[in-house]
């Protein structure tokens, strides 16, 4: 089992206060981002794929033209939300805002 901490309801609520792009949907946290073009959306997904592979934590990704949506939970923690999900969500949001500001 990987090294991670399952978040309590209070910890999750606090984390989502800081991660304004993200919300709780069922047992996952989810966010969506829109880009200027399809090419920008795909380039962003490639960047996140590289970061996710490096972190060893892979989000579910949905692409619809210029919109990219993510869903996160930790499978090997019983599909619960852990500190690793919060870290990945933070990385995704930071990258999205940087990327959106360049276009």
C-alpha positions in Angstrom: 0.0 0.0 0.0 1.3 3.5 -0.9 2.1 6.0 1.8 -0.9 8.4 2.1 -3.2 9.8 4.7 -7.0 9.5 4.3 -8.6 12.9 5.0 -11.2 13.4 7.6 -14.4 15.3 6.6 -13.0 18.4 8.4 -9.6 18.1 6.6 -11.3 17.7 3.3 -13.6 20.7 3.8 -10.5 22.8 4.8 -8.6 21.6 1.7 -11.5 22.4 -0.6 -11.7 25.9 0.9 -8.1 26.4 -0.4 -8.7 24.7 -3.7 -11.4 26.9 -5.2 -11.5 25.0 -8.5 -12.4 21.7 -6.9 -15.5 20.3 -5.3 -16.7 17.0 -3.8 -18.7 14.8 -6.2 -19.6 11.5 -4.6 -16.4 9.9 -3.4 -14.2 12.1 -5.7 -13.0 15.6 -5.9 -13.5 17.1 -9.3 -12.6 20.2 -11.3 -12.9 21.5 -14.9 -10.8 24.0 -16.9 -11.5 25.6 -20.2 -8.8 26.7 -22.6 -8.7 28.9 -25.7 -8.3 26.1 -28.2 -8.5 22.3 -28.5 -4.7 22.4 -29.0 -4.2 24.2 -25.7 -6.4 21.8 -23.9 -4.4 18.8 -25.3 -1.1 20.5 -24.5 -2.3 21.0 -20.9 -3.3 17.4 -20.6 0.1 16.3 -21.8 1.7 18.5 -19.1 -0.5 17.0 -16.4 0.1 13.5 -17.6 3.9 14.0 -17.2 3.4 15.5 -13.7 1.0 12.7 -12.7 3.4 10.0 -13.9 6.2 11.6 -11.9 4.0 11.7 -8.8 2.8 8.2 -9.3 -0.8 9.4 -8.9 -3.1 9.4 -12.0 -6.3 11.4 -12.3 -9.3 10.4 -14.4 -9.3 12.9 -17.3 -12.1 13.8 -19.6 -11.6 16.0 -22.6 -14.4 17.7 -24.5 -13.1 20.1 -27.2 -11.6 23.0 -25.1 -12.7 21.7 -21.7 -10.7 19.3 -19.6 -12.2 17.8 -16.4 -10.4 15.8 -13.7 -11.7 13.5 -11.0 -9.5 12.3 -8.1 -9.6 9.7 -5.4 -7.0 7.2 -4.2 -7.9 3.7 -5.4 -5.5 1.8 -3.1 -7.0 3.7 -0.1 -10.4 2.2 -0.7 -11.4 5.0 -3.2 -11.1 7.6 -0.5 -9.7 11.1 -0.7 -6.2 11.4 0.6 -3.4 13.9 1.0 -2.1 12.7 -2.4 -5.3 13.8 -4.1 -5.1 17.2 -2.6 -1.5 17.6 -3.7 -2.4 16.5 -7.2 -5.4 18.8 -7.3 -3.2 21.7 -6.2 -0.6 20.9 -9.0 -3.4 20.6 -11.6 -5.0 24.0 -10.6 -1.6 25.8 -10.5 -0.7 24.4 -13.9 -4.1 25.3 -15.4 -3.9 28.9 -14.2 -0.4 29.3 -15.5 -1.3 27.8 -18.8 -4.5 29.9 -19.1 -2.6 33.0 -18.5 -0.2 32.3 -21.4 -2.9 32.0 -24.0 
